[in-house]
Amino acid sequence: MMPKTKLGKWAGVLTAVFLVLFIALYLGINLLRVQPGALLIRIIGISAMISGVAAFVTGTVSQVKFKDHSVVVIAATVLGSFAILFLIIELVEGIVWRSTH
């Protein structure tokens, strides 16, 4: 079932961008052996997190405000929440690491 609202379609596009960038990040680190701290990996990772958080926000607004409960919008909200969770874990890990070293 496809989204009916424009915001729901944006949520679907942002989710697709998130997935493509996340797969590119995984392939770049594991198959191409690019170092995790390299500029290319940082840019891809930050772009993936931004698109994941944006997919969550647009999906949530589309569900709450416009009552768009299509599969794409629900998937955008779920995958976006995983992106937010991963972002929080990375931030906490960085704070803990800096406080102990």
ROZAGU-47873 format. One record per residue: x, y, z of N, C-alpha, C in turn; residue in one letter. Coordinates in nm, 2 decimals. Layout:
<pamars>
PAMAR    n_x    n_y    n_z   ca_x   ca_y   ca_z    c_x    c_y    c_z resn
PAMAR      X      Y      Z      X      Y      Z      X      Y      Z    A
...
</pamars>
This chain:
<pamars>
PAMAR    n_x    n_y    n_z   ca_x   ca_y   ca_z    c_x    c_y    c_z resn
PAMAR   0.08  -0.12   0.00   0.00   0.00   0.00   0.09   0.12   0.00    M
PAMAR   0.07   0.21  -0.10   0.15   0.33  -0.11   0.09   0.44  -0.03    M
PAMAR   0.18   0.54   0.01   0.13   0.65   0.09   0.04   0.74   0.00    P
PAMAR  -0.06   0.81   0.07  -0.15   0.89   0.00  -0.11   1.04   0.01    K
PAMAR  -0.04   1.08   0.11   0.00   1.22   0.12   0.14   1.24   0.07    T
PAMAR   0.16   1.37   0.05   0.29   1.41   0.00   0.40   1.39   0.10    K
PAMAR   0.37   1.41   0.23   0.46   1.39   0.34   0.49   1.24   0.35    L
PAMAR   0.39   1.15   0.33   0.42   1.01   0.33   0.51   0.96   0.22    G
PAMAR   0.49   1.02   0.11   0.59   0.99   0.00   0.73   1.04   0.03    K
PAMAR   0.74   1.15   0.09   0.87   1.20   0.13   0.94   1.10   0.23    W
PAMAR   0.85   1.05   0.32   0.90   0.96   0.42   0.95   0.83   0.35    A
PAMAR   0.88   0.79   0.25   0.93   0.67   0.18   1.06   0.69   0.10    G
PAMAR   1.07   0.81   0.04   1.20   0.84  -0.03   1.31   0.86   0.07    V
PAMAR   1.29   0.92   0.18   1.40   0.94   0.28   1.44   0.80   0.34    L
PAMAR   1.34   0.71   0.35   1.38   0.58   0.40   1.46   0.50   0.30    T
PAMAR   1.43   0.52   0.17   1.51   0.45   0.07   1.65   0.51   0.06    A
PAMAR   1.66   0.64   0.08   1.80   0.70   0.08   1.87   0.65   0.21    V
PAMAR   1.81   0.64   0.32   1.87   0.59   0.44   1.92   0.45   0.42    F
PAMAR   1.84   0.36   0.36   1.88   0.22   0.33   2.00   0.21   0.24    L
PAMAR   1.99   0.29   0.13   2.10   0.29   0.03   2.23   0.34   0.09    V
PAMAR   2.23   0.45   0.17   2.35   0.50   0.23   2.40   0.40   0.34    L
PAMAR   2.31   0.34   0.41   2.35   0.24   0.52   2.42   0.12   0.45    F
PAMAR   2.37   0.07   0.34   2.43  -0.04   0.27   2.56   0.01   0.21    I
PAMAR   2.57   0.13   0.16   2.70   0.18   0.11   2.80   0.19   0.22    A
PAMAR   2.76   0.23   0.34   2.85   0.24   0.45   2.90   0.10   0.49    L
PAMAR   2.81   0.00   0.49   2.85  -0.13   0.53   2.95  -0.19   0.42    Y
PAMAR   2.92  -0.17   0.29   3.00  -0.22   0.19   3.14  -0.15   0.18    L
PAMAR   3.14  -0.02   0.21   3.26   0.05   0.21   3.36   0.01   0.32    G
PAMAR   3.31  -0.02   0.44   3.39  -0.06   0.55   3.44  -0.21   0.53    I
PAMAR   3.34  -0.29   0.50   3.37  -0.44   0.50   3.43  -0.49   0.37    N
PAMAR   3.38  -0.45   0.26   3.43  -0.50   0.13   3.54  -0.42   0.07    L
PAMAR   3.53  -0.29   0.07   3.64  -0.21   0.01   3.75  -0.18   0.11    L
PAMAR   3.73  -0.21   0.24   3.84  -0.20   0.34   3.87  -0.05   0.36    R
PAMAR   3.78   0.04   0.35   3.80   0.18   0.38   3.80   0.19   0.53    V
PAMAR   3.90   0.27   0.58   3.91   0.29   0.73   3.79   0.35   0.79    Q
PAMAR   3.74   0.31   0.91   3.62   0.37   0.96   3.63   0.52   0.99    P
PAMAR   3.74   0.58   1.01   3.75   0.72   1.04   3.77   0.80   0.91    G
PAMAR   3.77   0.74   0.79   3.80   0.82   0.67   3.69   0.92   0.64    A
PAMAR   3.72   1.02   0.57   3.63   1.13   0.54   3.50   1.08   0.47    L
PAMAR   3.53   0.99   0.37   3.42   0.93   0.29   3.32   0.86   0.38    L
PAMAR   3.37   0.78   0.47   3.28   0.70   0.56   3.21   0.80   0.66    I
PAMAR   3.27   0.90   0.70   3.20   1.00   0.79   3.09   1.07   0.72    R
PAMAR   3.11   1.11   0.59   3.01   1.18   0.52   2.89   1.08   0.49    I
PAMAR   2.92   0.96   0.45   2.81   0.87   0.42   2.73   0.84   0.55    I
PAMAR   2.80   0.82   0.66   2.74   0.79   0.79   2.65   0.90   0.84    G
PAMAR   2.70   1.02   0.83   2.63   1.14   0.88   2.50   1.16   0.79    I
PAMAR   2.52   1.14   0.66   2.41   1.16   0.56   2.30   1.05   0.59    S
PAMAR   2.35   0.93   0.62   2.25   0.82   0.65   2.17   0.85   0.77    A
PAMAR   2.24   0.90   0.88   2.17   0.93   1.00   2.07   1.05   0.98    M
PAMAR   2.11   1.15   0.91   2.02   1.26   0.88   1.90   1.22   0.81    I
PAMAR   1.92   1.13   0.70   1.80   1.09   0.63   1.71   0.99   0.71    S
PAMAR   1.77   0.92   0.80   1.70   0.83   0.89   1.61   0.91   0.99    G
PAMAR   1.67   1.01   1.05   1.59   1.09   1.14   1.49   1.17   1.07    V
PAMAR   1.52   1.22   0.95   1.42   1.29   0.87   1.30   1.20   0.83    A
PAMAR   1.33   1.07   0.80   1.23   0.98   0.76   1.14   0.95   0.88    A
PAMAR   1.20   0.94   1.00   1.12   0.92   1.12   1.02   1.04   1.15    F
PAMAR   1.08   1.16   1.14   1.00   1.28   1.16   0.88   1.29   1.06    V
PAMAR   0.92   1.28   0.93   0.81   1.29   0.83   0.71   1.18   0.84    T
PAMAR   0.76   1.06   0.87   0.66   0.95   0.88   0.57   0.96   1.00    G
PAMAR   0.63   1.01   1.11   0.54   1.03   1.23   0.44   1.14   1.21    T
PAMAR   0.48   1.25   1.15   0.39   1.36   1.12   0.28   1.32   1.02    V
PAMAR   0.32   1.24   0.92   0.22   1.19   0.83   0.12   1.10   0.89    S
PAMAR   0.17   1.01   0.99   0.07   0.92   1.06  -0.02   1.00   1.15    Q
PAMAR   0.04   1.09   1.23  -0.04   1.16   1.33  -0.13   1.27   1.27    V
PAMAR  -0.08   1.35   1.19  -0.15   1.47   1.14  -0.25   1.43   1.02    K
PAMAR  -0.20   1.35   0.93  -0.27   1.33   0.81  -0.33   1.19   0.80    F
PAMAR  -0.32   1.11   0.91  -0.37   0.97   0.92  -0.34   0.88   0.81    K
PAMAR  -0.21   0.89   0.76  -0.16   0.81   0.65  -0.09   0.69   0.72    D
PAMAR  -0.16   0.57   0.71  -0.12   0.45   0.78  -0.08   0.35   0.67    H
PAMAR  -0.01   0.39   0.57   0.04   0.29   0.47   0.16   0.22   0.52    S
PAMAR   0.19   0.11   0.45   0.31   0.03   0.49   0.44   0.11   0.48    V
PAMAR   0.45   0.19   0.38   0.57   0.26   0.35   0.59   0.36   0.47    V
PAMAR   0.49   0.43   0.51   0.50   0.53   0.62   0.53   0.46   0.75    V
PAMAR   0.47   0.35   0.78   0.50   0.27   0.90   0.64   0.22   0.90    I
PAMAR   0.69   0.17   0.78   0.83   0.13   0.77   0.92   0.24   0.79    A
PAMAR   0.89   0.36   0.74   0.97   0.48   0.75   0.99   0.52   0.90    A
PAMAR   0.88   0.51   0.97   0.88   0.54   1.11   0.96   0.44   1.19    T
PAMAR   0.94   0.31   1.16   1.02   0.21   1.23   1.17   0.22   1.21    V
PAMAR   1.21   0.23   1.08   1.35   0.24   1.04   1.41   0.37   1.09    L
PAMAR   1.33   0.47   1.09   1.38   0.60   1.14   1.40   0.60   1.29    G
PAMAR   1.32   0.52   1.36   1.34   0.51   1.51   1.47   0.43   1.54    S
PAMAR   1.50   0.33   1.45   1.62   0.26   1.47   1.74   0.35   1.44    F
PAMAR   1.73   0.44   1.35   1.83   0.54   1.32   1.85   0.63   1.44    A
PAMAR   1.75   0.67   1.50   1.76   0.76   1.62   1.82   0.68   1.73    I
PAMAR   1.78   0.56   1.75   1.84   0.48   1.86   1.99   0.46   1.83    L
PAMAR   2.03   0.43   1.71   2.17   0.41   1.68   2.25   0.54   1.70    F
PAMAR   2.19   0.66   1.67   2.25   0.79   1.69   2.27   0.81   1.84    L
PAMAR   2.17   0.78   1.92   2.18   0.80   2.06   2.29   0.71   2.12    I
PAMAR   2.30   0.59   2.07   2.40   0.50   2.12   2.54   0.55   2.09    I
PAMAR   2.56   0.60   1.97   2.69   0.66   1.92   2.72   0.78   2.01    E
PAMAR   2.63   0.86   2.04   2.66   0.98   2.12   2.69   0.95   2.26    L
PAMAR   2.62   0.85   2.32   2.65   0.81   2.46   2.79   0.74   2.46    V
PAMAR   2.82   0.66   2.36   2.95   0.59   2.36   3.06   0.70   2.35    E
PAMAR   3.04   0.80   2.27   3.14   0.90   2.26   3.16   0.98   2.39    G
PAMAR   3.05   1.01   2.45   3.06   1.08   2.58   3.13   1.00   2.69    I
PAMAR   3.10   0.87   2.70   3.16   0.78   2.79   3.31   0.76   2.76    V
PAMAR   3.34   0.74   2.64   3.48   0.72   2.60   3.56   0.85   2.64    W
PAMAR   3.51   0.96   2.61   3.59   1.09   2.64   3.60   1.11   2.79    R
PAMAR   3.50   1.07   2.87   3.51   1.08   3.01   3.60   0.98   3.08    S
PAMAR   3.63   0.87   3.01   3.72   0.77   3.07   3.86   0.77   3.02    T
PAMAR   3.88   0.85   2.92   4.02   0.86   2.86   4.08   0.99   2.87    H
</pamars>
